[in-house]
């Protein structure tokens, strides 16, 4: 729906603040630090060659007259499909003209909408970088009626077997409906059989139960998955980026077209429900080092409860709580074990109760082209809609995420603070 003058009349007539207050966090640490490229794009898929065995011709001879072994190392091909990430808004010509002067509004609405869309676009990608590509953003709790449903963080009861490693609320670091926003088109049910447009979202005081009011009846039942879908209500379970949960899954199904039995293709996992310990972090990090290169860069990512707990662990052990810096200016705590210093960083999109030990040099952000605004050759990024005094701006990225050595990474789940 296009933004029209009446939507911003209060901002136009009452200059209360020099800017529009934005209360949403904008950090997208994982997105900012994954390298781009190193894959080949063919026929709507990204491909990367991967060694799947050591060279079979390495042997010691019994004597100098013995027979050599003529061997080779095998090469497999990992591949992921292209995902189409978009963000769009419509704005009327009158709003553009009325809000571009200081007298007209607190901030040029065109500038504000473009800026907020870019921020939320990146934030959405960062959320997907921790996901499995199935795109479950919540699970229906027991209470529903025709246009109102309550949701929670998914548990093992989730009615979609494609998505695993769900444990419900662990530290309550993520609100139940954090990733559902008014205006989203959602699909509900194992086959996305119910669909509706989100009108409003609210939470209980603890944040572990969300209430979603929709424009229609999505026929929700307990344990149904909730997906964000496109404007045709399509794409549930297939359209999102395949991120950390996909590559570092506890499941045994193939990842990126290669079986988990291939060397280097099974991640280091710690799934026991228990308090976070330095010992387990160290064990899994050292296990990941076996499959890494000497020059590889590691980063450890946590949400707020475990980040705070890690700082307390260092203090209790009388270790110096030193800050370190990662690419992009983010600062965090230090972790030292085995091979130099590793940064431990806070990211509010890390799944509740998880610790991600990421080898950045084993991940590649696949892209057909860099993310961009779609442009009309004559008018630039604002495309005028036919028969209307409105323009449309669309940001798009043809992309996916691929891990080229899951075993060089580790993932801890169900950890408490």
C-alpha positions as CSV (number, residue, x, y, z in Angstrom):
1,X,0.0,0.0,0.0
2,X,1.4,3.4,-1.0
3,X,2.2,6.0,1.7
4,X,-0.1,9.0,1.2
5,X,-0.1,12.5,2.7
6,X,-2.7,11.6,5.4
7,X,-0.4,8.9,6.7
8,X,2.2,11.5,7.8
9,X,-0.1,14.5,8.5
10,X,0.9,14.6,12.2
11,X,4.6,14.7,11.3
12,X,3.9,17.4,8.7
13,X,2.0,19.7,11.0
14,X,3.7,19.3,14.4
15,X,7.5,19.4,14.4
16,X,8.1,17.7,17.7
17,X,11.6,16.2,17.1
18,X,14.4,17.0,14.7
19,X,14.2,13.4,13.5
20,X,12.0,10.3,13.6
21,X,13.1,8.1,16.6
22,X,14.1,4.6,15.5
23,X,14.0,2.1,18.3
24,X,15.0,-1.0,16.3
25,X,18.6,-2.4,16.6
26,X,20.5,-2.2,13.3
27,X,23.5,-4.4,13.9
28,X,24.1,-7.2,11.4
29,X,27.4,-8.6,12.5
30,X,27.5,-11.9,10.6
31,X,26.3,-10.3,7.4
32,X,29.0,-7.7,7.6
33,X,31.8,-10.2,8.0
34,X,31.1,-13.0,5.6
35,X,33.2,-12.6,2.5
36,X,31.5,-12.4,-1.0
37,X,32.3,-14.6,-4.0
38,X,34.5,-17.7,-4.5
39,X,31.6,-19.6,-6.2
40,X,30.4,-20.1,-9.7
41,X,26.9,-19.2,-10.8
42,X,25.3,-21.5,-13.4
43,X,21.6,-22.0,-14.2
44,X,20.2,-20.4,-11.0
45,X,22.6,-22.3,-8.7
46,X,25.9,-21.5,-7.0
47,X,28.6,-24.1,-7.2
48,X,31.9,-24.6,-5.4
49,X,34.4,-27.4,-5.7
50,X,35.3,-29.2,-2.5
51,X,38.0,-31.8,-1.7
52,X,36.2,-35.0,-0.5
53,X,39.3,-37.2,0.2
54,X,43.1,-37.1,0.7
55,X,45.4,-38.3,-2.0
56,X,45.5,-42.1,-2.3
57,X,48.9,-42.2,-3.8
58,X,50.8,-41.4,-0.7
59,X,52.7,-44.5,0.6
60,X,56.0,-45.7,1.8
61,X,57.9,-48.2,-0.4
62,X,59.2,-51.5,1.1
63,X,62.4,-51.0,-0.9
64,X,63.6,-49.0,-3.9
65,X,62.4,-51.7,-6.3
66,X,58.8,-51.8,-5.0
67,X,55.8,-50.6,-6.9
68,X,54.4,-47.1,-6.6
69,X,50.7,-46.4,-5.9
70,X,49.1,-44.3,-8.6
71,X,46.3,-42.4,-6.7
72,X,44.5,-39.1,-6.6
73,X,42.4,-37.0,-4.3
74,X,38.7,-36.8,-5.1
75,X,36.8,-33.6,-5.6
76,X,33.1,-33.1,-5.0
77,X,30.8,-30.2,-5.9
78,X,28.7,-28.3,-3.3
79,X,25.8,-26.3,-4.6
80,X,23.0,-24.1,-3.3
81,X,20.1,-22.5,-5.1
82,X,19.7,-18.7,-5.6
83,X,17.4,-17.0,-3.2
84,X,15.7,-13.6,-4.1
85,X,15.7,-11.2,-1.2
86,X,13.6,-8.1,-1.8
87,X,12.4,-5.0,0.0
88,X,9.9,-2.5,-1.5
89,X,7.9,0.6,-0.6
90,X,5.5,2.9,-2.6
91,X,5.4,6.6,-2.0
92,X,3.2,9.3,-3.6
93,X,4.6,12.3,-5.5
94,X,2.8,14.6,-3.1
95,X,4.5,13.1,-0.1
96,X,7.9,13.4,-1.7
97,X,7.4,17.1,-2.4
98,X,5.7,17.9,0.9
99,X,8.3,16.3,3.1
100,X,11.5,17.3,1.4
101,X,11.7,20.8,3.0
102,X,12.4,21.7,6.6
103,X,9.0,23.4,6.8
104,X,7.2,20.3,5.5
105,X,8.2,17.6,7.9
106,X,10.6,16.4,10.6
107,X,12.5,14.4,8.0
108,X,12.2,13.8,4.3
109,X,10.0,10.8,4.2
110,X,11.6,9.5,1.0
111,X,15.0,9.6,2.7
112,X,13.6,8.0,5.9
113,X,11.8,5.2,4.1
114,X,14.8,4.4,1.9
115,X,17.1,4.4,4.9
116,X,14.9,2.3,7.1
117,X,14.3,-0.2,4.2
118,X,18.0,-0.6,3.7
119,X,18.5,-1.1,7.5
120,X,15.7,-3.6,7.8
121,X,16.8,-5.4,4.6
122,X,20.2,-6.0,6.0
123,X,18.7,-7.0,9.4
124,X,16.5,-9.5,7.6
125,X,19.4,-11.1,5.8
126,X,21.4,-11.3,9.1
127,X,18.5,-13.2,10.7
128,X,18.4,-15.6,7.7
129,X,22.2,-16.1,8.0
130,X,21.4,-18.0,11.3
131,X,18.5,-19.9,9.8
132,X,18.2,-23.2,7.9
133,X,16.4,-21.9,4.8
134,X,13.1,-23.3,5.8
135,X,12.2,-19.9,7.2
136,X,10.2,-20.7,10.3
137,X,9.9,-17.5,12.3
138,X,7.5,-18.7,15.1
139,X,5.3,-21.6,16.2
140,X,1.6,-21.3,16.9
141,X,0.9,-21.8,20.6
142,X,-2.4,-23.2,21.9
143,X,-4.6,-20.1,21.8
144,X,-6.1,-19.0,18.5
145,X,-9.3,-17.7,17.0
146,X,-10.2,-16.5,13.5
147,X,-7.9,-13.5,13.2
148,X,-5.8,-13.7,16.3
149,X,-3.2,-16.3,17.2
150,X,-0.6,-16.6,19.9
151,X,2.9,-17.7,18.9
152,X,6.0,-18.9,20.7
153,X,9.6,-19.8,19.9
154,X,9.5,-23.2,18.1
155,X,10.1,-26.4,20.1
156,X,10.7,-30.0,19.1
157,X,6.9,-30.3,18.5
158,X,7.1,-28.0,15.5
159,X,5.0,-29.4,12.7
160,X,7.6,-29.1,10.0
161,X,10.2,-31.9,9.9
162,X,12.5,-30.0,7.5
163,X,13.5,-27.6,10.3
164,X,15.3,-29.1,13.3
165,X,17.2,-28.1,16.5
166,X,14.3,-26.1,18.0
167,X,14.3,-26.1,21.8
168,X,11.8,-23.3,22.7
169,X,12.7,-20.6,25.1
170,X,16.1,-21.1,26.7
171,X,17.2,-17.7,28.1
172,X,14.3,-15.7,26.7
173,X,16.7,-13.6,24.6
174,X,14.4,-13.5,21.6
175,X,10.8,-12.3,21.8
176,X,8.5,-14.9,20.4
177,X,7.3,-12.8,17.4
178,X,10.4,-10.7,17.0
179,X,10.6,-11.4,13.3
180,X,7.0,-10.9,12.5
181,X,6.0,-7.3,11.6
182,X,2.8,-5.5,10.6
183,X,2.4,-5.7,6.8
184,X,4.1,-9.1,6.5
185,X,2.3,-11.7,4.5
186,X,2.5,-14.9,6.5
187,X,1.8,-18.6,5.8
188,X,0.7,-20.9,8.7
189,X,0.7,-24.7,8.8
190,X,3.0,-27.5,7.6
191,X,2.1,-26.8,4.0
192,X,1.5,-23.1,4.6
193,X,-2.2,-23.9,4.1
194,X,-3.3,-20.8,5.9
195,X,-2.4,-17.3,4.9
196,X,-3.0,-13.7,6.0
197,X,-1.6,-10.2,6.3
198,X,-0.3,-9.2,9.7
199,X,-2.1,-6.2,11.2
200,X,-0.4,-5.9,14.6
201,X,2.0,-7.7,16.9
202,X,2.3,-7.6,20.7
203,X,4.0,-9.6,23.5
204,X,3.3,-10.6,27.1
205,X,5.5,-9.0,29.8
206,X,8.0,-11.8,29.6
207,X,8.2,-11.7,25.8
208,X,7.9,-15.5,25.4
209,X,4.4,-15.3,24.0
210,X,3.4,-13.1,21.1
211,X,0.0,-12.2,19.9
212,X,-0.4,-11.7,16.1
213,X,-3.6,-10.1,14.7
214,X,-4.2,-10.8,11.0
215,X,-6.5,-9.6,8.2
216,X,-8.0,-13.0,7.7
217,X,-8.3,-16.4,9.3
218,X,-5.0,-18.4,8.8
219,X,-6.7,-21.5,10.3
220,X,-3.9,-21.9,12.8
221,X,-3.6,-24.9,15.2
222,X,-1.1,-25.6,17.9
223,X,2.5,-26.4,16.8
224,X,1.9,-25.0,13.3
225,X,5.0,-23.2,11.8
226,X,4.7,-19.6,10.8
227,X,6.5,-18.4,7.7
228,X,7.0,-15.0,6.1
229,X,5.9,-15.4,2.4
230,X,5.8,-13.2,-0.7
231,X,2.9,-11.2,-2.1
232,X,1.5,-14.2,-3.8
233,X,1.6,-16.1,-0.4
234,X,4.2,-18.4,-2.0
235,X,7.7,-19.5,-0.9
236,X,7.1,-21.1,2.5
237,X,9.9,-23.4,3.3
238,X,11.9,-22.8,0.1
239,X,12.7,-19.1,-0.4
240,X,15.0,-18.2,2.4
241,X,18.8,-18.2,2.7
242,X,20.4,-21.4,4.0
243,X,22.5,-20.2,6.9
244,X,24.2,-21.5,10.0
245,X,21.4,-23.8,11.1
246,X,21.5,-25.6,7.7
247,X,25.2,-26.0,7.6
248,X,25.8,-26.8,11.3
249,X,22.7,-29.0,11.8
250,X,22.4,-32.0,14.0
251,X,20.5,-33.7,11.2
252,X,22.2,-36.3,8.9
253,X,20.7,-35.2,5.6
254,X,22.9,-33.9,2.9
255,X,24.1,-30.2,3.0
256,X,24.7,-28.3,-0.2
257,X,24.3,-31.5,-2.2
258,X,27.0,-33.4,-0.4
259,X,26.5,-36.2,2.2
260,X,27.5,-35.6,5.8
261,X,29.8,-38.7,5.5
262,X,32.2,-36.7,3.3
263,X,35.3,-35.5,5.2
264,X,34.9,-32.1,6.7
265,X,31.1,-32.1,6.2
266,X,29.9,-32.8,9.7
267,X,30.0,-29.9,12.1
268,X,31.3,-29.9,15.7
269,X,28.1,-29.9,17.9
270,X,27.3,-29.6,21.6
271,X,23.6,-30.1,22.1
272,X,23.3,-31.0,25.8
273,X,21.1,-28.8,27.8
274,X,23.4,-27.2,30.5
275,X,25.0,-24.0,31.7
276,X,27.6,-22.5,29.3
277,X,31.1,-23.6,30.2
278,X,34.5,-22.5,29.0
279,X,35.5,-26.2,28.8
280,X,32.9,-27.0,26.2
281,X,33.6,-23.9,24.1
282,X,37.3,-24.9,24.1
283,X,36.7,-28.5,23.2
284,X,34.5,-27.6,20.2
285,X,36.8,-24.9,19.0
286,X,39.8,-27.1,19.1
287,X,37.9,-29.8,17.3
288,X,37.1,-27.3,14.5
289,X,40.7,-26.3,14.3
290,X,41.5,-29.8,12.9
291,X,39.6,-29.0,9.7
292,X,40.7,-25.3,9.3
293,X,43.7,-23.6,7.7
294,X,46.4,-21.8,9.7
295,X,45.3,-18.4,8.4
296,X,41.6,-18.9,9.0
297,X,39.7,-16.2,11.0
298,X,37.3,-17.4,13.8
299,X,34.6,-15.5,15.5
300,X,32.3,-16.6,18.4
301,X,28.8,-15.2,18.4
302,X,26.3,-15.2,21.3
303,X,23.1,-13.4,22.3
304,X,22.9,-11.2,25.4
305,X,22.5,-13.8,28.2
306,X,25.4,-16.0,27.1
307,X,27.5,-13.0,26.2
308,X,27.0,-11.7,29.8
309,X,27.7,-15.2,31.2
310,X,30.9,-15.5,29.2
311,X,32.2,-12.3,30.7
312,X,31.4,-13.6,34.2
313,X,33.2,-16.8,33.5
314,X,36.3,-14.8,32.6
315,X,36.0,-12.8,35.8
316,X,35.5,-15.9,38.0
317,X,38.6,-17.5,36.5
318,X,40.5,-14.2,37.1
319,X,41.2,-13.9,33.4
320,X,41.5,-10.4,32.0
321,X,38.2,-9.4,30.4
322,X,39.9,-7.8,27.3
323,X,38.0,-6.3,24.4
324,X,39.0,-7.2,20.9
325,X,37.9,-5.8,17.5
326,X,36.5,-7.5,14.5
327,X,36.3,-6.3,10.9
328,X,33.7,-3.5,10.6
329,X,34.4,-1.9,14.0
330,X,32.5,-4.3,16.2
331,X,34.1,-4.9,19.7
332,X,33.8,-7.9,21.9
333,X,35.5,-10.1,24.4
334,X,38.6,-12.3,23.9
335,X,38.7,-16.1,23.7
336,X,42.1,-17.8,23.8
337,X,42.6,-21.5,23.1
338,X,44.9,-23.3,20.8
339,X,45.6,-20.8,18.1
340,X,45.7,-17.1,18.9
341,X,43.0,-14.8,20.0
342,X,39.4,-15.1,18.9
343,X,36.7,-12.4,19.4
344,X,33.5,-13.2,21.2
345,X,30.8,-10.9,20.0
346,X,27.2,-10.0,20.8
347,X,24.6,-10.4,18.0
348,X,21.0,-10.0,18.9
349,X,20.0,-12.4,16.1
350,X,21.8,-15.4,17.5
351,X,19.2,-18.1,18.3
352,X,18.3,-18.3,22.0
353,X,20.7,-20.5,24.0
354,X,23.2,-20.9,21.1
355,X,26.9,-20.3,20.7
356,X,28.1,-20.1,17.1
357,X,31.9,-20.7,16.6
358,X,32.3,-19.5,13.0
359,X,35.3,-20.0,10.8
360,X,34.7,-16.9,8.6
361,X,37.1,-18.2,5.9
362,X,35.0,-21.3,5.3
363,X,31.8,-19.3,4.5
364,X,31.0,-17.4,1.3
365,X,28.1,-15.2,0.5
366,X,27.0,-16.2,-3.0
367,X,25.7,-13.5,-5.2
368,X,24.8,-12.9,-8.8
369,X,25.4,-9.2,-8.3
370,X,25.8,-7.0,-5.2
371,X,22.6,-6.0,-3.5
372,X,21.2,-3.0,-5.3
373,X,18.1,-0.8,-5.9
374,X,16.3,-1.8,-9.0
375,X,16.5,1.1,-11.5
376,X,14.4,2.4,-14.4
377,X,16.8,3.5,-17.2
378,X,15.1,6.9,-17.4
379,X,14.2,7.7,-13.7
380,X,16.7,5.9,-11.6
381,X,15.8,4.0,-8.4
382,X,12.3,5.5,-8.2
383,X,10.0,3.8,-10.7
384,X,6.7,5.5,-11.4
385,X,3.6,3.2,-11.2
386,X,1.3,3.3,-14.3
387,X,-1.9,5.4,-13.8
388,X,-0.9,6.6,-10.3
389,X,0.9,9.5,-8.8
390,X,3.1,7.1,-6.8
391,X,6.6,5.8,-7.2
392,X,8.0,2.4,-6.2
393,X,11.5,1.7,-4.8
394,X,12.7,-1.9,-4.7
395,X,15.9,-3.3,-3.2
396,X,17.0,-6.8,-4.4
397,X,19.7,-9.3,-3.8
398,X,20.1,-12.6,-5.7
399,X,22.1,-14.5,-3.1
400,X,22.6,-17.5,-0.8
401,X,25.1,-18.5,1.8
402,X,27.4,-21.6,1.6
403,X,29.8,-23.2,4.1
404,X,32.7,-25.0,2.4
405,X,33.9,-26.8,5.5
406,X,31.1,-27.3,8.2
407,X,33.6,-29.4,10.3
408,X,35.8,-26.3,10.7
409,X,32.8,-24.7,12.6
410,X,31.1,-25.5,15.8
411,X,27.6,-24.9,17.3
412,X,26.4,-25.2,20.9
413,X,22.7,-25.3,21.7
414,X,20.5,-25.3,24.8
415,X,23.1,-23.3,26.9
416,X,21.9,-21.3,29.8
417,X,23.4,-18.3,31.5
